[in-house]
Amino acid sequence: MNYFHWIAGCTLALAWMWRLVDAALGMPKIADISRPGWDRRPSGNPRVSIIVPACNEEADIEATLARLLALDYDNYEVIAVDDRSTDRTGEIMERVGAGAPIGRLQVIRIAELPSGWMGKPHAMWSASNQASGHWLLFTDADVLFKPDVLRRAVTYAEAEPANHRVLFPRMIMKRPGEKMMIAFFQTLFVFGHRPWKVADPDAKDHIGVGAFNLVRRRVYEAIGTYEALPFDVLDDMKLGKVVKNGGYAQRNVFGEDLISIRWAKGAMGVVDNLTKNFFAIMSFQWPRALACCVALLFLNLMPFAGVFLAHGWARLAYALALFSMFSIYVGMSTKSDIPPYYFVLHPVSTTLFVYTMLRSTFLTLRRGGVAWRGTFYPLEELRRGMV
């Protein structure tokens, strides 16, 4: 048994220490557009089309549009899409549009979803066909923008040699369960996707965030528009993948609270939000999903268990793994409102994330597809539509 702990402990220590060192060296390379150096006007003053798809978002859409209409950039338009809402979303859009400056807000209302499309990609594709901007900014209906965010983002976009920019949002978290789950999600993201490698054309790492995907219009058209992603659950991340695979440069940036979003309410709210996506991340393959659960448990729980189960010097490797994990939490606390001591809840969040993966897999297979925003998408179509 002690041989097992030596092998397992050393494997885990090397994995976590390698990621810690990699992140410590790479994260400082990511720009922060909230800093004073980016508080200026972009060269050329390019036109930007902000595209906001919404389905049953009456609780958030008015605040989102009001913030977008108050941006301090002068050459932009907002295209809001009411995607078959059954609540007051479309009505609120029309009312806000009536009070907006002429030409600033355009409202598109979709009554029927064509076959072969998921709702959100179709809504964004429909809006992009009406857009007049040199840059297209795809965002969500519950994201809150600060007045200077677009000006700063476009300034950076015009200054840096890249065609797709992602701005990480500040997560609004009001409950301990949200902080616990989002801390784990961020740790998992750092382990699985290296944000500091996105700018490297030789690395496969790519990025895409639904809250802020800013892409140059000609590049968006060159990759095939959202017609290249008509039926992909992970449309935001896959947009980044298609851009990177097309040979176009990407950048992701920090921005403090230039944009913010409350992604979920409580720990189980995070579970519910991820249930739609997790099986899709596994390419709708249940053996892969089960293998992922085993890997998650080994990677995230074994260091905690090993410290108690191992004997003598075998504990040292597990302790190094735990130290590396805690250090990642410390680093993340500088970019979020999650204190480092949430590290002690890592085993709880690990268990909930494995539960989410199993739940997503089971529900998708049992239903034969994914139900989202009132529409059912068959599993076979989802598999065919994956990028």
N, C-alpha and C positions, 0 to 999 in steps of 0.2 A: 504493500500500500504506500510505503514511503517513496518508492520509486515513482509511483503515479503522481504523488504530490510534487516531487521534484520536477517531473516533466511538465505537468499541468501548470505549476507555479511559474516556472521559467518561461513557458510559452506565453502565459498571460502577462507576465512582467514585461517581456520584450514587446508584445503587441501594444500595450498601453503606453510604455515609455517611448516607443517609436512614434506613436501618434502624438504624444505630448510634445516631443522635441520638434516634430514636423510642424505642428500647429504653432509652437512658440516662435519658430523661425519664419513661418509663412504668413501668419495673421497680420503682423505689422506691415506687410506689403500691400494690404488691402486699403484703399483710400477711404477717407471719411469726409464726405462732402458737406458735413455740418461745420467744418472748420472754416475760419475766416478767409483762407485763401480762395475758397470757391464762392464767396459772397460777391459775385460780380455778374455782369451781363455777358451772355455768350456771343461769340463772334458770329456775325451773319444773321442773328435773330431768326433762326429757322422756325417754320410753323410746326406745331405739334397738335396731333389729334389724340385726345384722351378718350378711350373707349371703355364704357362702364356697362357690362352685362348685368341684368338683375332679374331674378325670378322670385317673386313673393318676398320682397325686401322692404315692405312698407315701414318697418321699424327703424331702418337705417338710411334709406335712400335719400331722404330730404337733407339730413346732416351732411352726408357725403357730397351731394351736389352743391350744397351751399358752400362747403369748403373749396370745392373745385372752382366755383365761380369767383372765389375771392383770391385766387392766385395772383401774385404780383408780376407775372409774365404777361406780355401784351399780345403775343402772336400765337394763340391757341384756340382750339374749339373742343367742346365736350360733346360726345355722342353717347347718349344713354339709350340702352336697349331694354325694353320691357319684353322679356322672353316668356310669353304665355302665362303671365301671372294671373292668379285667381283672387288676389287681394287688391289693395289700393295702390300698388306700386306704379302702374301706368298713370293713374290719375294724379298722383303726387308729382311724377315727372313732368306732366303737362302743366301743372300749376307752377312749379318752379321755373319751367321754361318760359311761361308767359311773363314772368317778372325779370327775366335775364336780359342782358344787352342783346341787341339784334345780332344774330349770327354766332352767338357764343355757345348756345345749347341747342342741340338737335335731338329730338326724341324719335326713336324707331320702335314700332310695336309689331311684334311677331305673333301671329295668331295660330300658326300651325308649324310643326317641326317636320321638315322633309325626311324621307327615309335615308338611312346611311349617315345620319348626323346625330351627335349628342347635342344637347341644348346649348351649353355654354360655347363650345367651339363654333357652332352655327351662328350664335348671336354675335360673337366677335368678328367672324368672317363677314356677316351682313353689314356690320358697322364699318369695317375697314373698306368695304366697297364704296361707302359714301364719304370716306375721309379725304381731306385735302392736305393733310400735313406731310412734311418731309420725314417726320418722326411719328411713330405710332406708340402710344403708351396704353398698354392693356392693364387694367386694374380691377378691383372688386368693389361691390356695392356697399361694403361696410368698412372701407379704409378711410381714415381721417388724414387729410393733407394739411400741412402748414403752408402759409402763403408763399414762402420762398423756396419750397422744395423743387418745383419744376424748373425755376430759373437756375438753381444750383445744379440740378441733374443735367440739364441741357448744356450748361457751361462745361461740365465735366465731359459730357458726351462729345462735344465738339473739340475739346482739347486733347482727348485720348484717342488713339487709333483703334477704335473698336466699333462694332455695329450693333451690339446688343448689350444693354446695361440693366443690371438688376440692383435695386435698392432694398436692403433688408429692413423690414418694418420693426418698430418697437412694439413688443407684445404687451398689451394691457392685461394685467393679471390681478384679480381681486380676491382670489381664494387660494389657500395653501395647496389644494389639490391641483389647481391650474399650474402653479409654479413648479410643483413636483414633476408633473407630466411634461411640461414644456422644457424643463431642465434636462430630462432624460432625452427628449426628442432632439434637443440641440446637441447633446453629447453624441447621440447616434448619428446625427447629420455630420458632425465633425469627423466621426470615424468612417462613415461611408462615403461622404462627398467632401473633397478637400477644396474649400472655397478659394484658397490661395493658389490653387493650380488651374483655376478656370482660365486665367489669362495666358497660360502656357499652350501654344498651338500643338505641341507634341504630346500633351497629356489628354486623356479621354475625359477628364473631369469637365462637367458642364453644369449649368445652373439655370433655374427658371423659378420665379416666384409670382404667384397670382396677384399679389398686392402691387407689384411694380415691375412689369416687363416692358422696357423701352427699346424699341427696335427700329432701325433705319428702314424707311419705306421700301427702298429699292432692294434691300436684303430680304425683307419680308416677302416681297413678290418673287425674288429669285429662288427662295426655298419652297415656293409653291403655295404661299399664304396658309391660312388655316384649312384649306382643302387638303393639305398634307397631313392634317391631324383631325379628321372629321369625327372619329369615334374612339378617342383615347381619353380614358378617365384622368390621366395625369397630364392634361393638356399644357399646364403652365411649365412644368419641368421638361416636358418633351419638346416644347418650343425651343428651349435652350439646347436640347440635344440635336435637334434638326439644324439649328444655326451652326453649332460647333461642327457637326458632321459635314456641313456644307463648306467648311473651310473658312468661315467668317469668325472674326475675333470677338471675344466676350470679355466683359468686366463685371464684377460685382463690387458694391461699395456699402459702407456703413453710413448712417446718417442720424445717429442718436434718435430723436423722436420726430424727425421731419415727416415721417408717415407712421401711423400707429393703428393697431387693430386689436380688438378683443376677439380672439380666435375661438374661444370656447368658454363655457361656464362650468367650472368645477372639473374634477378628474374624469368623471364619466362623460362630461361634454367632449373632452378630448377623445375619449374612446369612441363615442358616437361619430365624431367628425372623421376619424381615421378608418372606421369600419368600411367605408366606401372605397378607400384607396389602398389599403394594405395588401389585399389579395392581388390587386392590379400591379403593385410594385413587384410582386413575385411572378409576374407574367401569367397570372391565373393558372399556375401549376401547383397542385397541392403537395407533391413531394418536395418541391422547392420551399414552400411555405413551412412545412414541418421541419425541414433541415434548418431553416432560418430560426425557428423557435428554439431548437436545440443549441444553435450557435449563440443566440442571444442569452440564453440561460448560462451557458458555459462562460461566455465573455464577461457578463455583468454580475452574475451571482456567485460564481466559483471563487473569485478573490475574497469575498466576504466569508463564505463557508470555509475556505481553505485555511484561513488564519486560525480558525478554531479546530479544524479537523487534523491539520498537519502537526508534526512534532519537530522540535528542535529547529535546526537551521532551515528546514523545508518551509517554515513559515515566512522566512525572509522574502522569498520571491513573491508570495501573495501580498505581503506588506508593501513591496515596491509597486505592485500593480495598483493597490489601493491608493498609495501616495500619488501615483500618476493620475488616477481618476479624480482624486480630490483636487489636484493642481489644475486639471481641465475645468472643474467647477469654479475654481478661483478665477481663472482666465475668463470664463463666460460671464461671471458676475460683473466684470468691467464693462460689458456691452448690454447688460439686461438688469432687470430689477430682482433677480433671483440671488439671494445670499448664498455663499459657499456652503453653509451648514445644511443645505438641502441635499447634500451628498449622502447624509445618513439615511435618506428616504429612497436612495437609488435602488435597493432591492425591491421595495414596494412598487415603484414605477416600472421596474423591469418585469415584474409579474403581471402588471396591468397591460403592458405593451404586448407581452406574449399572449395574454388573453385576447387582446384586440386582434392580433394576427389570426388566432384560431377562430375567433368569432367572425371575422371578415371572410375567411375561407369557408367556414361552415355555412354561413348565411347565403353567400354567393352561389355555392354549389347546390344548396337545398332549393333556393328560389330559381336557379337556372339563369341568374343574371343579377344586375344591380338596379335597385330602385332609388332614384334620386330626384328630388324636387318634383315629385308627382309623375315622373316618367320611368317606365321600366325598360332597361336595356338588356337584351338577351346575351348570355355568356358567349355563345358562338360568334356573334357579331363583335363583341368586345375583343375577343381573341384575334379575329381577323383585322380589326381596326387598330391594333397596337403598333406603335412605332418601335 
